[in-house]
Amino acid sequence: MTFVHEYSIRSAPSRFDATMILSGGRILDYLGTHQHLAVDLDLEALPDKSLHLRSGAQRFHEGRVSLHFPMLFSGRADLHESFDDEAGVFRIRMEVRNAFFGFLFGYEGEFTCEFPPATDAAPRREPPRRARRGVGGPGGAPPGRPPPPPAGPPPGGGG
């Protein structure tokens, strides 16, 4: 599932992409347009029907280089998201903290979503980062990840 986050900071438009996949029973989030950072995610549905997401281990990928990103130099995200039926918007609160430095950054706000029809979407598209890497474990995938899909046009001829 790919999320395209479009937002404004001080009226300047910004964009951030994230692609989540299920791999070996775990949810991995490939962050950014070039998907250099892969992050393990723990998701929990809470009794109040909100979603709680916590980030875990992080791996950096660039070309043939793949390494675990040391958490000493990074942060762990803690995100809460819910839907406000009365206002018709999603509410979100996120904080990133570092074990040594404490609070790094965060945000709180609301958003709406568009769910375009997926009638022309190819079934099960993999992140470009994973398909391009082609080094490491079985089928050319990095260790710990399943092999990329076979080459060629997606079923149905679209793209």
Stockholm file with secondary structure:
# STOCKHOLM 1.0

chainA/1-159         MTFVHEYSIRSAPSRFDATMILSGGRILDYLGTHQHLAVDLDLEALPDKSLHLRSGAQRFHEGRVSLHFPMLFSGRADLHESFDDEAGVFRIRMEVRNAFFGFLFGYEGEFTCEFPPATDAAPRREPPRRARRGVGGPGGAPPGRPPPPPAGPPPGGGG
#=GR chainA/1-159 SS CEEEEEEEETTEEEEEEEEEEEETTEEEEEESTTCCEEEEEEEEECTTSCEEEEEEEEEEEETTEEEECCGGGSCEEEEEEEEETTTTEEEEEEEEEETTTEEEEEEEEEECCCCCCCTTCCSSCCCHHHHHHCCSSGGGCCTTSCCCCCSSCCTTSCC
#=GC SS_cons         CEEEEEEEETTEEEEEEEEEEEETTEEEEEESTTCCEEEEEEEEECTTSCEEEEEEEEEEEETTEEEECCGGGSCEEEEEEEEETTTTEEEEEEEEEETTTEEEEEEEEEECCCCCCCTTCCSSCCCHHHHHHCCSSGGGCCTTSCCCCCSSCCTTSCC
//
